[in-house]
Amino acid sequence: MFCSGKSLLFLALAWVLLAHLHSQSEAASNFDCCLRYTKSVIPSKAIIGFTEQLADEACDINAVIFYTKRKLAVCADPKQAWVKRAVRLLSLRVKKM
């Protein structure tokens, strides 16, 4: 059984596409999930926004991801008092706008 040139080209392109999609999905899942919390308290004046990460199939821990003026993403424990306070302040800022 021999394949035509077009079939071989199609199979090669399909393989490259699948390999690319697989590498992208692994990179995204590793990058998007917090794996541990910061040990530092981030001053609320340095925080410009946040998102919440919930533990599910993709991520192992619940976390609050703070975005700072320095363009950093910092993972924090949502059970910590300073994190709750910062989330409350940021939520009030958004409501005032």
Protein Blocks (a to p, Z undefined) as FASTA:
>chain_A
ZZdfklmmmmmmmmmmmmmmmmmmmmmmmmmpcfbdcfbdcdfklpgbdcdddddfkbmb
dcdddddfkopacdddfkbmklmmmmmmmmmmmmmZZ
